[in-house]
Amino acid sequence: MTSSEPRATPDELRQAVIKAECELDHLFFTRYFFKQRQGIKFRLNWHHFLIADAIQRVIDGQCENLVINVAPGSSKTENAVISFIARGLSLNPNARFLHITSGDDLALLNSQTARDIVQSDEYQALWPLKVADDAKAKKRWNVLVDGKKAGGVYAVSLGGQITGFRAGHMAPGFQGAIILDDIIKADDAYSPAAIKAANRKLLSTVKSRKANPATPVVLIMQRVGENDPTGFIKGGNLPGKWEFLIIPAVIDDAYVATLPERLRSLVISDERDDKGRFSYWPYKEPLGDLLALEAGNGTDPDGKRVSRHVFSS
């Protein structure tokens, strides 16, 4: 006796597998849509798995609030901001994200990139979410559910005005997040006034821009000083339970021993300094370059200013 139901085509089966992998594995989603967008493979390092695992714990409700300290040029924004937003909407089209950075240009670029992913043919083939027609601005956009505005993104600089928007919903399960990415510039590391202003704004934003007290906050940043936003949170100045994921630019065997066992074999430690330390990502950040930066503030290969604090976060 044969079934009257038509069999899935190989392409349909492939799409079903990709969709399942994207919904289960944050790093798979990041890699898949990076390649679709850029036309090249996402270059993997052990720290990408660590960051993706932490983001997944936030989505699963296992981590209430998260701080990720990692150096510039680590693909942190791709993994923990852009993919977090785009994948979060695939998991819950009602999810609302508030994204804040140190400047408008970066906030809008990240928002635009996440929207481009959602509107891409590859994403639409898996999750046919239409972006509202009036969402012309990069600053704020929504997807539609049953023809009505649902989840979406509000992107703004830390000093910008946030009106009529709160992250998350008064509902159970993952409903969105406040995502802060490098909210203070490395150039402000020696400006106590700038750091104090950033911490004050961080406090007021986190308190007033959650639709639900359980809405998670994710802060991704390079360390710029002892009293920077990470230090501010560690000092107990922000409510809620916080977890800290620390990825120094220069690491050693003792640090590697703290990693999940499955990741330790991925760490490359061939080139070491006289203290036995090595680069967290030799392919991208040669040890000699990092040691030169550690000796005094400078800029990384992408031209972004690097604080010495990133080496001992």
Secondary structure, DSSP 8 states (H G I E B T S, - for coil): ---SS----HHHHHHHHHHHHHHH-HHHHHHHHHHHHHSS-----HHHHHHHHHHHHHHTTS-SEEEEEE-TTSSHHIIIIIHHHHHHHHH-TT-EEEEEESSHHHHHHHHHHHHHHHHSHHHHHHS---B-TT--SSSEEEEEETTEEEEEEEEEETTS---S--BS-SSSS--EEEEEE--S-GGGTT-HHHHHHHHHHHHHHHHHSBSSTT--EEEEE----TTSHHHHHHTT-S-S-EEEEEE-SEE-HHHHTTS-HHHHTT---SS--TTS-EES-TTTS-HHHHHHHHHS-EE-TTS-EE-GGGG--
